[in-house]
């Protein structure tokens, strides 16, 4: 009889407690899983990332702690830290950086909530990364320099190897920059691998400085310290919008374009918050934030209205180079660039 009373008491307790627990279970688990902070390595320049993450925090209540690194630095850190990840996500940077990290086991698979609204070619087939923007390469040149040398705005890759540009070009270093590796991909697609590297030997004769980051040479071009360079459109337009007398142009032979990515780090300590960031990144909201703040990535979502006419690519010859191909060849091309261009 005593045992029956004990069992009855336990049953009554469960009947009283379980509904309350069940009602709050989802919220409790969600709060614990998501948390209020996400830690990020951002390849996207700090001035863009700060604005974007500020809007993300307003929308979700999740704060973002981030460190800005070049693509090469970010990948190297993720690989070195993979036994004990220090961040939860990688933000920005070309998709080939993510592809190169997949065999290293540094990225987790996750399909954001609105990933199906983004064309398949702008996201990982295996769900390791999702594209948030498209950024073609372009030429950025100083109009005063062009005039002083009797040069026209460059419209061919061959224009940049003209001796009149002798030691006056600044562009990114392939050892650290995704912009630089994109330059190599473009040249390989235009000329073929062997001719592309022969071209770069000639181009090297006109290089004043290789910069650590992709946008590093933009301000020197703007202020006349350098004549021209090859940049992603987002960085070229950003400096032009500041009022400098510059020309943005494209080579008639064509350029490849970067897919600005985003992805979760394998072993992320704030996994729930990282997933919320990826969900938000796949939404229309991110594209609208970029347009409103004159952050000139072309959104991967076609339903975002782009207002800057400079982002109209209808007359630009865009060359296709799959992110998987870039990822497979990235290290080899960089090593070849070092051996055949830098160390010669």
Buried (B, 14 or more C-beta within 10 A) or exposed (E): EEEEEEEEEEEEEEEEEEEEEEEEEEEEEEEEEBBEBBBBBBBBBEEBBBBBBBBBBEBBEBBBEBBBBBBBBBBBBBEEBBEEBEBBBBBBBBBBBBBBBBEEEBBBEBBBEBBEBBEEEBBBEEBBBBBBBBBBBBBBBBBEBBEEEEBEBBEBBEBBBBEBBEEBBBBBBBBBBBBBBBBBBBBBBBBEBEEBBBBBEEBBEBBBBBBBBBBBBBBBBBEBBBBBBBBBBBBBBBBBEEEBEBBBBBBEBBBBBBBBBBBBBBBBBBBBBBBBBBBBBBBBBBBBBBBEBEBBBBBBBEEBEBEEEBBEBEEBEBBEBBBBBBBBBBEEBBEBBBEBBEEE
